[in-house]
Amino acid sequence: MKKINYDPGLDILRGISILLVVLYHLDLNYSGRVLFKGGFIGVDIFFVISGYLITSILYINLKYDKFNFKEFYLKRFVRIFPVYILVIFITLIFSYFILLPNQLVELSRSSLFSISFFSNLFFWRYLNDYYNPDAILNPLLHTWSLAIEIQYYIIFTVLFFFIYKYLSKTKLYLSLILILSLIIANIFSFIEPQINFFGFQSRFWEFILGSFVFFYKKKININLDNISRNIIYFLIIACAFVFDQNSKHPSLLTLIFLAPVCLLMLNNNKISGKFIFDKTLIFFGLLSYSLYLWHYPILSFANRIIGNNQSIFEKLILFVISIFFSMISFYFLEKKLKKNTNLTIFFSSFLVLLSIFIIYNYQINDGYKNRLNFSSIYLDFIKQPKINYKSHTDYFEKDQKINILIIGNSHSVQTYNGFRLNKDHYNEFEFKNFHIQVACIKNDLLNQSRDFCKGITDASERKKFLVGKKNIIDSDIIILSTRWTEKDLKNLPATIEFFKKINKKIIIFNSILDIDKKKERINFKNLSYLKNNFLNKKFPYERYVYINNKHPLEEDKLNLSKEYYKNAFQNRVEINKKLKKLSTELNINFLDLNSYMCDDRLKLCKTVTDKKKHILNDTTGHLTLNGTKYLFKLYHSDINKSLEKLIYVN
């Protein structure tokens, strides 16, 4: 196959792209403002460059009848896979000493999808938010873009070959595909932003944009001087300050950003690469692939070990470490292995087999929980009751019971479980759950076919919505139980008006307080990092039981209860106050669930049930099943009175 001439301008662009991506992941702040908050657009530049290079290879070799599928794919494999599988393998090994059991299981799943180049689909399905601050804790999240790259190599190569050989009008057909992909991206940026971000269908046009840069590079005589080039560089970097997680991306907005990128790629003026600025960018451009692969796991592990409040100096050290590993990777793997195909195949295959072996063991051993040396007392402490979901039916049954529908987010599921776990105390009622945000309940809900706050492509969510809609009609009483937000409060009057219009009786439950685990990281001496990591993710009472292998005495228990109260988030307290006031104004029955959990007079919160089981599950007011069962048993008298009042008085 014919080789393509080296263009230093492409390495300069690669250098800018990788620096934008790394700076974005470093999460740099200045005076409370996040810098490079749109640095993720560097990936889009990589896609355009790939489109340019792959099209040039395919077109030139097909033109001179020198194209060979096997040789083409083998070269892509040699170029990409060795470093890629090494990073995955090292990440899997290192994770054993860092990640908790559930995290290790999750990593093993994502690793399998990464090896098979479907990680973009995995992270769309299970992470569903690339911009989430906790996304950095997924060490292989960055492989989503490599998955799209490989999907492009496979699909585009076959497509281009077929169009070039049998349809002749190559540019016309590629134009149509570009337009179709861009239209999909633009629509999905509004209705399915996560599928849009991770999906190949919304990125394909970026690669084809690179194809057209190749087609017209010689035909459009653009000669940029150094000043013009530097102005465009500045514009690209400026976009990294303008774009953010709220930007519609990829979309027409992305096309506007990529226009100056294409202008640089169309430049026919030779770049000497003698200036320090250009040399620096070329250096990073050459390292770009290795740096992209290594920097993310390094930053991810650092976030787990150091925490996410790293100083500028610490972030600079992490950046230097990433460069160091990238240089070793580039000079000793990328450059060496591509000269020996057989060695590359052996090296890669060996690491694949080892990685799959490790993944398999992480899965079957449930993340090696034995690393934490749980005592029998601790295991008994965390043991949860079981709910028989098999006996659950979606719709209200036709019997003599009063039908109660619980509506809200995950806190509504918690309330639903509370009733199911205490069914003997609520045997006059039948309960169902409708998982929908209160802010998403509109006046025309009964005429809707789906929840417009969720994506249109999730068939299971659509089915759940239709079941929930039917249960609204068949319900006697509506319980609004959710982790209330300002949006929910704003929409509450309209929600109440909607339910009153269809003659529903309503009761509002407030939220269990959000309680922090600990404001600062604790270093427990004589314990491994893994155990320290485990304990720092637990509440004080849980830490006490784990470390001391016993439950605290009454005095210590009281101090812990006060610590829980002290760690309550004030914003949740304020939202609960607003909710109570609004419920009174709307003349709706209100039940303060939190009054059973925390005592404002004594300034303490319950920590464990009457059977010494922990109540809180996390920092967002979610309870353990033990805690749910215990509190809803305490609630039952007040809840029954409130429900009877609705039934017999109203």
N, C-alpha and C positions, 0 to 999 in steps of 0.2 A: 504493500500500500504506500502511496505517495505521502511524504511528510509535509506538514504545514510550516511555513516560515515563522520563526519566533518574533513576537511583537512585544517589546517592553511596555508598551502602553497598556496592554491587558494585565500585566503583572502589577502595574501601578494601580489600576482599578481594583484588582484583587486585594492589593495592600490596603486601600481605603476601605473596601468592603469588610475585610476581616477585622480591622481596627474598630470599625463601627459596631460590629457584632460583639466583640470582646468587651468594649467599653460599655455597651448596653448591659451585658451580663454582669459586669462589675458593679453595676448599680451605683454609679458615682453621684454624690450629692454636694451641692454648694449652696450654703445659706438656706437650707431647707428645700431647695429645688433639685429635682432629678435631672442630671445631665444625660444627653444621648438617649433620651427615653424612646426615641424612634430608631435606635441603632439596628433593630431587627431588619430594616430595609436593606442592609448589606447583603442578606441572603438573596434578595430579588436581583441584585446586580450579578451575583454568582450565576443565577439561572439564565440571565441574558447572555453572559459570557459563554456558558455551556452551550446554549443554543447556537451561538455564533461559531464556536469551534467544531461542534459535532456536524453542523450543516456543511461547513467548509470541507471537513474530512469526507463526508458522504458524497457531496456534489463533485468534488475534484476526482475522487477515485471512481465514481460511477461514470463520469465524463470520459475518463481514459480507460474505462473497462478494467479497472484494477481493484474493484471492491470485493472483499471476501468477508462474509458474516463471521466466520469462526475467528479470523485474525482480528477483526474489529472488536468483538466482544472480549477476546483474550487480552487485548491491550487495555481495554477499560478495566478488566478484572485485575490485571497486574498493577495498574495505576491506583486503584481505589481500595481493593480488599485487604491487602496485608496489614496496613496501618490501622484500618478500620477494625478488623477482628482482634488485633493486638490491644487496642484501646478497650474493647468490650471485655476481653479476657482479663486484663489488668484490673478493670473496674469490678468485675465479678470477684476476683481474689481479694482485693482491698476491702470490698464491702463486707466481707465476713467479719472483719475486725471493727467495723464502724456501724453497720446498720442493725436495727432491731429486727426480730424475727419476721414481723409482718412486712417490714420494708424490704427485707431480703427476698421474700416471696414475690413481692411486687416487682422488684428489680429483675428477678429471674424471668418473669413473664415478659417484661419489656425487652429484655436481652434477646429472647427468642424471636420476637417480632423484629428487633433491630437486625439480627443476623440474616433474617429472611427478607429484609428491606420492606417491611410493612409497618414500621413503627409509626408512620404518620397516621395510619388508621387506628393503631393501638392508642396513641395519645389523644386523638380526637375522641375516641370512645370512652376512655377511662380518666383522662386528665380534664379534657374539655375546656381548658382555659390556659393558653400559653402565657398570658400576662399575669396570672396569679402569682403573688409574691412567693408562695411556697413551691412554685414550679421548679425553681433552682434545685430543690431537694431531690429531683429525679435525675440521677447522674447521666442517663442516656437520652434525655429529652431532645437534645440537639440532633439526634440521628434522624429525626423526622424529615429534615431537608435532604439528607443523603438518600432516604427511601424514595422521595419524589424524583431525585436525580436519576436513580437507577431505573425507576418506572419510565422516566422519559427516554433513557437510552434504549430500553427494550421496545417501547411502543413507537417512538418516533423513527427509529432506524427502519423498522419493518414498513411503517407508513410511508416514509420518504422513498424508500426503495420501490414500493408498489406504485406510488404516484409518478415518480421519475421514469420508471420503466414502461408503464402501461397507460398513463393518463396524460402525459406530456406537459400539461399546463400546471407546472409545479407551483408557481407563485400564486396562481388563482386559488387553487385548492388549499394551500397553506393560509392564504388570506381569510378564506371562509372559516377555517378551523380557528384561527386567531380571534376573529370577530365573535364566533360562537363561545369560545372559552372566556373571552373578556365580558360578554353579556352575562354568562353564568356567574362569573366572579362578582360582577356589579350587583346582580340580583341577590346572590347569597350573602354579600357583605351587609345587607339589610336584614334578611330573614334567617340566615344560617351562618353567622360569623365564624363559628368554630370549624364547621365543615369547610367553609371558605378558606380559612387559614391553613388547615392541614391537608386539604384535598388537592389531588393532582389536577382535577378538572378545572380548578380556578387558577392554577399556576402554569398550565400548558402554554398559554398565550405569551408568557414572559420568555420562554425558550424560543418560540417562533419569532418573537420580536428580534431576538439575536440572529435568527435565520435571515431576516430581511436586512439586517445590518451587513451581513456577509454579501448578500445579493447586490447591494447598492453601494458598497464601499468604494469600488473603482469607478462607478458611474457618476456618483455625486462627488465632485472635486472639492472636498473640504480640507483646508489647510489651516490649522489652528496654531497661533504662536504661543509662546510660553505664558504670556499674560492672560490670553483667552482660556487656556487650559486651567490655569490656577483659579480663575474666576468660576469656572464650572466645578472644579474641586470644592471650592468654598460653598457653592450652591448645594452640592450633594451632602456635604457635612452639615450645612444649615438645616436640611430636611430632617436630619436625625434629631434635631432639637424641636422640630415642628410636629412630626408624627408622634403619636402615642397610642395607647391601647384603645382609645375611643375612635381612632381614625378608621374609616372604611377601607379595609385592606385585606387582600389585593382588590383593586377596583380601578375605575377611571382615574382616581386620585394617584394611584401607583403608576399608571401610565404617564401621567404628567411628570412625576418624579423621575421616571426612567428616560424621558426625552433627552435631557442633557447627558445622561449616561451614554445613550446611543450616539449622541453628537461626538463625544470623546472617542467612541469606538470607530466612528466613520472617518476620523481624522487621518489624512494621508501624509501628514508631515511627520517625518521620522523623528523619534524621540531619542536623544543621545543617552540619556540616563546618567549624565555626568554631575548634575546638580545634587547636592546633599539631600534635598527634599525628595527628589525622584529616586535616588539610591536607597533611601530609607524605605520608601513605599515598595520598591521592587524587592527589597529584602523580605518585607512582610508578605508581599505577593507570592514569592517563592515558597515561603513557609505556610501560606494560607491554609492549605488542606490539613497539614499536620496540626497547626495551631487551632484550627476549628475543632478538630477531634479531641485534642488534649485539654483545652482550656476549660471546657464545661464540666467534666468529671472533677477536675482539680478544684474549681470554684464550688461545685456542689458539696464535695467532702469538706471543704473549708467551712462552708456554712453550717455543717453539722458539728464540726469540731470546735470552731471558734465562736460560732453564732453569726447572725446576720448584721450585727452592729460593728462591722470591721472598720478600722481607721483607714485613712488614705494610704498610710505607710504599709499596712497589712495588705491592702489591695494591690499596691505596687509590687510587693514581694510575690504575691500570687501571680501577677502578670509576668514577672521575670521567670518564675518557676515554669509557667506555661510555655514561655519562649524557649527555655532550656530543654524541656522535653520535646518540643517541636523540632528543634535543631537536631537533636539526636535522631529523632524519627525521620527527618528529612534526609539527612546525610547518610545514615546507616541502614535505612529501610527503603524509603522512596527511591533514592538514587541507585542503591546497590541491587535491590531485588528485581527491578525492572529489566536488568541486564541478564537475568537468569530465570527464565520462565518456569523451568522444572522445579528449581529451588523455591520459587514463589508459590507454586501450587502445593508443594509439600508443606511448606511453612504454614500457609493459610489453612490447609486441610487439617493439619495437626492441631492448630489452635481452635478450629471449629469443633472438632471432636472433644477436645478438653473442655471447651466452653459449654457444650451441650451436656457433658457429663456433670459439670458443676451445677448447671441449671436444674438438671434432673434431681440431683441430690438436695438442692435447696428446696425444691418443691416437695419431694416425698418426706423430707425431714421437717417440713413446716417451718423453714427458716432457722432451724437448729435452736429451738427454744432452750435446750439444755445449757446453752452458753450462759444463761442468766441464773442458773442454779436456784430455781424456785423452791422454796420450802413448802411442806404440806400445809402449813398455816396460811401462807400467802396464796397458794392455789385454791384453798377453801374460801379465802376472803374474796377472790375475784370470780368464783364460780357463779354463773348466771342461771336463772330458771329458763325453761323452754316454753315456747308458745306453739301450740298446735295449729299451724297455718293451714294444714290440710282440711281442717273443718271449716275454714273460712270460705264464704261465698261472696261473689262480687256485689250482687243485688240484694236489696231488702226482701225478705221472705214474707209471704202473705200469712201472717198469724196475728194474734191478739196483742202482741207487744207494741210498745211505743217506739217508733223509728227515730233514731237520733243520728244525724250526719255531722261528723267532725271535719271541719274545713281549715286548711292552712298548709304550712310547709312541713318540714320534718318534725316540728314540735306537735303538729296535729297527729302524726303517726305515733308519737310518744304518748299523747293523750289517749288515743285509740287503744294502744297496748295496755295502758293503765286500767282501762275498763275491762279489757279481756282478761287480764291477770287477776282481777278482783270481781269476776262475773257473779259470784254469790252475793255480793253487796249491791249489784245493779241488775238483778234478775228480772225486773219489770221491763227492761229496755233492750232493744237491739241496736247495736252500734255499727256504723260503717264509716270509712274514711275517704275523703276526697282531697288528694294532694294538689293544691293550687295556691299560689300566693294571693293573699287578700287584695293586694293592689291590682291583680289581674282579673278580678271579678267585675264584669261590665253589665250594664242593664240589658244587653241583648244576648247574655250568656246562653240562654236556652235555645237561641237560634243559631249559635255557633257550632261548628263541627270539630273545632280543636281549641286548645289553649294557645292564644296568640302570643303569650309570653315565652312559649317554647318553640322549638324548631318544627318545620313542616314535614320532615322526612322520617321522624320517629313514629312508626306505626303503633308501637306498644303504648306510647304516651297518648296518642289519639284515641286508642281503645279505652284507656283509663279515663280520659276526659268524658267520653260518651257514657261510660258507666256512672261516673260522678254526676253528670247532668241528669241522668235518669233517677239517681238516688235523691237528688235535690227535690224533684217532683214528688217522690214517694215518702219523703221525710216528714216528720211531725215537728221536730225541733232541730235547729241548726246551732252547733257550737263552733264559734270562731276561736281556734286555738293555734297560735303561730308564734314564731319568733318575730315580734312586731318590729317593723321598720317605719321610718318617717313616711315613706311612700304608702305603706299600708294605712297609716293614720290619716293621711290626706284623702285616700280613697274610701275610708270607712263610712262616711255619711252616705255616699252613693251606693255602697254595698248593702247597708242597712235598708235603704230605700228600696233596692231591688228585691230583697227578701220579704219586706213587708208587703210589697205589691203582689207577691204570689202567696201571701198569707202564711208565712213561716214565723214560728216563734224562735227567738234568738237569745243566746247567752254568750257572753264574751269571757274568755279566760286570758289572763295576762301571762307574761313569760317568766320562767324561772330565771333568776339573775345570772348574768355572765360572771363567772368567778375565775380569776387568773390562778395559775398553778404556783408561779413564783416570778417576781419581777426580774430577779437577777439569777444568773447561772451559779449553781453551787458545785464546788469541787469536793467530792467525798474521797478522803484519803484512803489509801490501801485498797481502792477499787479500780478495776480496769476502766478504760475509756468507755467501753460498751455499756458497762453497768452504770457509770456516771451518766451516760447519754440516756439510758433507760429511766433512771431516777429523776432526772431533770424534766422528763416529760410526764411525771406523775404528780398527783396532788400530795400535800404534806402528810395526810393520814396514810396514804398508800406507801409513801417513802418510809414512814415510821415502821409499818408492819414488815416491809421488805428487809430493812436494815436490822431491826431488833428481833425479828421472828416472833413477835407477839403483838397484842393490841395494847395501846397506851392506857395508863391508869387514868382515873377520873380527872385528876388535876391537869395532866398533859392533854387529855381529850378536850377539856374546856379551853385550854390555850390554843389548841388546833382549831376549834370552832370559831374562836375570835379571829384567828388568822384568816380563815375562809371569809369571814365577814369583811375584814379589812381589805381583802383582795378583790372585792366585788367591783365591777365596772360601773362607774357613776352614770354613764350615758344610758345604760339599761334601766337604772333606777328612774331616770328622768322620763324615758319613754313609757314606763309603766305608770307613772304619775299622769302623763298626758292622756294615756289610754283610759284610765279610770275617770278622769274629768270628762273626756269625750263621751264615754259610755253613759255617764249621768246626764249630759246634755241631750243625748239621743234617746234617753229613757229606755236603756237596754240593761238587762240583768248582767251584773259583773261579778266575777269570782276571782279573788286574789290568791292564785296558787302559791305565790311566793311567800305569803304570810305563814305557811306551814313549813317552809324551808328555812327562812331567816327571821330573826327577831330583832327589830330595830331598837327596842327598848334595852335589851341585854347586849346588843351588838355582837351577835353570834349567828352562825349558820350550822344547821345539822350536817354532820359529816358521814355518819353511818346509820344503817337501819337498826331496828330493835334486835336483829339477828347478826349484828356486826358485819354488815355488808356495805361496801362503799356506795354512796348515793350518786355522786356526780360522775358523768362519763367523760365530759370534756369542758372546755372553757366557754362554750356557747349555750349553756343552759340545758344541754342534753343530759338525761339521767341514765344510769345503768338500768337494766331490767329489774334488778333488785330494788334500786331506788324508786323506779316507777311504780312497782308493785306496792312498796311501803307507803309512799306519799299518797297514792290514790286510795289506799285503804284508810289513811287519815282523813282524806278529803270527803269520803263517801257520805257522811252525814250532811255536810253543807251542800254538796252537789245534789243529793237527793231532794233536799228541801228546796233548792233553787229550781230543780226540774219540776217538782210537784207544784210549785208556785206558778210556773208557766202553764202547766197542764190544767190546773183547777181554778186559777184566779183569772188569767187572761182569757 
